């Protein structure tokens, strides 16, 4: 799970977006919102967006 969040954090970091609340579930929700914004603005490709969404879904489903 930590590896999944790390991968998404690295993606978001490219856009100077940093999410850390101290709670993995809350981080996943906030990261998902940030990803959606980046996708709507056309800043990330669909495949990268979908991969990150899948990683976040794995994190959210573990709790």
VENMORA-V950265 format. One record per residue. N is the residue number from 0. RES is the residue in one letter. PHI is phi in whole degrees, 0 to 359 (none if undefined). Layout:
BEGIN
n=N res=RES phi=PHI
n=N res=RES phi=PHI
END
This chain:
BEGIN
n=0 res=X phi=none
n=1 res=X phi=299
n=2 res=X phi=293
n=3 res=X phi=298
n=4 res=X phi=295
n=5 res=X phi=300
n=6 res=X phi=299
n=7 res=X phi=289
n=8 res=X phi=301
n=9 res=X phi=297
n=10 res=X phi=298
n=11 res=X phi=294
n=12 res=X phi=300
n=13 res=X phi=301
n=14 res=X phi=252
n=15 res=X phi=60
n=16 res=X phi=250
n=17 res=X phi=237
n=18 res=X phi=236
n=19 res=X phi=203
n=20 res=X phi=253
n=21 res=X phi=94
n=22 res=X phi=230
n=23 res=X phi=301
n=24 res=X phi=296
n=25 res=X phi=295
n=26 res=X phi=300
n=27 res=X phi=299
n=28 res=X phi=295
n=29 res=X phi=293
n=30 res=X phi=296
n=31 res=X phi=298
n=32 res=X phi=296
n=33 res=X phi=296
n=34 res=X phi=299
n=35 res=X phi=298
n=36 res=X phi=297
n=37 res=X phi=297
n=38 res=X phi=293
n=39 res=X phi=299
n=40 res=X phi=278
n=41 res=X phi=76
n=42 res=X phi=271
n=43 res=X phi=231
n=44 res=X phi=287
n=45 res=X phi=300
n=46 res=X phi=295
n=47 res=X phi=293
n=48 res=X phi=298
n=49 res=X phi=294
n=50 res=X phi=299
n=51 res=X phi=295
n=52 res=X phi=298
n=53 res=X phi=296
n=54 res=X phi=298
n=55 res=X phi=293
n=56 res=X phi=297
n=57 res=X phi=299
n=58 res=X phi=295
n=59 res=X phi=294
n=60 res=X phi=277
n=61 res=X phi=280
n=62 res=X phi=245
END
